[in-house]
């Protein structure tokens, strides 16, 4: 059974597809695992978890919504918080255990932040991918359709060129 057949057999309604999205966001890789895509689940989940752990180990900061900030500071903090929330349960568990406070004096502080934000954003993309797979979006079929459309466009151009060549050849022989 292919990955797409596994996806189609597991999820048959939009409600279940939404469940896949939520599970995929909360637990990195779990959405693909639910769909029977074990290799993809292991790969994507491992990348997210490893990136998040490295960010914590590098003393990166997990941003949280804070009141009393002004203008651009508030916007930047809010966007960073949303990116961090993308890590799902990793974010909440880390805050629960007092991790991710960020140590500005550490030379790896900013890199740690970049890793934490990247893990969250990557997990959001992974969750969206799991959702799209669960509703039957077939990447291979979409790529094949794009390839065929490009091929048809090239054939039309070639026919047009041949028509122009024939008309110019016919016109010069008179």
C-alpha positions as CSV (number, residue, x, y, z in Angstrom):
1,X,0.0,0.0,0.0
2,X,1.4,3.4,-1.0
3,X,1.6,6.4,1.3
4,X,-1.3,8.0,-0.5
5,X,-3.5,4.8,-0.2
6,X,-2.7,4.7,3.5
7,X,-3.7,8.4,3.9
8,X,-7.0,7.9,2.0
9,X,-7.9,4.8,4.0
10,X,-7.3,6.4,7.4
11,X,-9.0,9.8,6.9
12,X,-12.4,9.9,5.3
13,X,-13.9,13.2,6.7
14,X,-12.9,16.8,7.2
15,X,-13.4,16.4,11.0
16,X,-10.8,13.6,11.1
17,X,-8.5,15.7,8.8
18,X,-8.7,18.5,11.4
19,X,-7.8,16.0,14.1
20,X,-4.8,15.0,12.0
21,X,-3.8,18.7,11.9
22,X,-4.1,19.2,15.6
23,X,-2.3,16.0,16.5
24,X,0.5,16.9,14.0
25,X,0.9,20.3,15.6
26,X,0.9,19.1,19.2
27,X,3.3,16.1,18.7
28,X,5.9,16.5,15.9
29,X,5.5,13.7,13.4
30,X,2.3,12.3,14.9
31,X,0.1,13.4,12.1
32,X,2.1,11.5,9.5
33,X,2.3,8.5,11.8
34,X,-1.5,8.6,12.1
35,X,-1.7,8.5,8.3
36,X,0.6,5.4,8.2
37,X,3.5,7.4,6.8
38,X,6.1,6.1,9.2
39,X,9.3,7.1,7.5
40,X,8.1,10.7,6.9
41,X,6.8,10.9,10.5
42,X,10.2,9.7,11.9
43,X,12.1,12.1,9.6
44,X,10.0,15.2,10.1
45,X,9.4,14.6,13.8
46,X,13.1,14.0,14.5
47,X,14.1,17.2,12.7
48,X,11.6,19.3,14.8
49,X,12.5,17.7,18.1
50,X,16.2,17.8,17.6
51,X,16.1,21.4,16.4
52,X,14.0,22.3,19.5
53,X,16.3,20.5,21.9
54,X,19.4,22.1,20.4
55,X,17.8,25.5,20.8
56,X,17.1,24.8,24.5
57,X,20.7,23.5,25.0
58,X,22.1,26.7,23.3
59,X,20.2,28.8,26.0
60,X,17.7,30.2,23.5
61,X,14.6,32.0,24.7
62,X,11.1,30.8,24.3
63,X,9.0,33.9,23.8
64,X,5.7,34.5,25.5
65,X,3.0,37.1,25.1
66,X,3.8,40.0,27.4
67,X,1.6,43.0,28.3
68,X,3.0,46.5,28.4
69,X,5.2,46.4,25.3
70,X,5.2,49.2,22.8
71,X,4.7,49.1,19.0
72,X,7.3,47.2,17.1
73,X,8.6,45.5,20.3
74,X,5.1,44.0,20.9
75,X,4.8,42.9,17.2
76,X,8.2,41.2,17.2
77,X,7.5,39.5,20.5
78,X,4.1,38.3,19.3
79,X,5.4,36.9,16.1
80,X,8.2,35.1,17.9
81,X,5.7,33.7,20.4
82,X,3.5,32.4,17.6
83,X,6.5,30.8,16.0
84,X,7.5,29.2,19.3
85,X,3.9,27.9,19.9
86,X,4.3,26.1,16.6
87,X,6.4,23.5,18.4
88,X,3.2,22.3,20.1
89,X,3.7,20.3,23.4
90,X,7.5,20.8,23.3
91,X,6.8,24.6,23.9
92,X,4.4,24.0,26.8
93,X,6.5,21.3,28.5
94,X,9.6,23.4,28.3
95,X,7.8,26.4,29.9
96,X,6.4,24.1,32.5
97,X,9.9,22.9,33.5
98,X,11.4,26.4,33.4
99,X,13.4,25.8,30.2
100,X,13.9,28.3,27.5
101,X,14.4,31.4,29.7
102,X,17.3,32.4,27.5
103,X,20.7,33.6,28.9
104,X,21.7,36.7,27.0
105,X,25.3,36.4,28.2
106,X,25.8,33.1,26.5
107,X,27.4,33.3,23.0
108,X,24.9,30.8,21.6
109,X,21.8,32.8,22.9
110,X,20.8,34.2,19.5
111,X,21.5,30.9,17.6
112,X,19.4,29.1,20.3
113,X,16.5,31.5,19.6
114,X,16.9,30.9,15.8
115,X,16.7,27.1,16.4
116,X,13.7,27.4,18.7
117,X,11.8,29.6,16.2
118,X,12.8,27.4,13.3
119,X,11.6,24.2,15.1
120,X,8.2,25.9,15.6
121,X,7.9,27.1,12.0
122,X,9.0,23.7,10.7
123,X,6.5,21.9,12.8
124,X,3.7,24.2,11.5
125,X,4.7,23.3,7.9
126,X,4.8,19.6,8.9
127,X,1.3,19.8,10.4
128,X,0.0,21.5,7.2
129,X,1.6,18.8,5.1
130,X,-0.1,16.1,7.3
131,X,-3.4,17.8,6.9
132,X,-3.0,18.1,3.1
133,X,-2.1,14.5,2.9
134,X,-5.1,13.6,5.0
135,X,-7.6,15.3,2.6
136,X,-6.1,13.5,-0.3
137,X,-3.8,16.1,-1.9
138,X,-1.5,14.0,-4.0
139,X,1.9,15.8,-4.5
140,X,2.8,13.3,-7.2
141,X,-0.4,13.8,-9.2
142,X,0.0,17.6,-8.8
143,X,3.6,17.5,-10.1
144,X,2.5,15.3,-13.0
145,X,-0.3,17.7,-13.8
146,X,2.2,20.6,-13.8
147,X,4.6,18.6,-16.0
148,X,1.8,17.8,-18.5
149,X,0.7,21.5,-18.6
150,X,4.2,22.6,-19.3
151,X,4.6,19.9,-22.0
152,X,1.3,21.0,-23.7
153,X,2.4,24.7,-23.6
154,X,5.6,23.7,-25.3
155,X,3.8,21.7,-27.9
156,X,1.5,24.7,-28.7
157,X,4.6,27.0,-29.0
158,X,6.1,24.5,-31.4
159,X,3.0,24.2,-33.5
160,X,2.8,28.0,-33.6
161,X,6.4,28.2,-34.8
162,X,5.8,25.5,-37.4
163,X,2.8,27.4,-38.7
164,X,4.8,30.7,-38.9
165,X,7.6,28.9,-40.6
166,X,5.2,27.3,-43.2
167,X,3.6,30.7,-43.8
168,X,6.9,32.4,-44.2
169,X,8.2,29.6,-46.4
170,X,5.1,29.6,-48.5
171,X,5.2,33.4,-48.9
172,X,8.8,33.5,-50.0
173,X,8.3,30.9,-52.7
174,X,5.8,33.0,-54.6
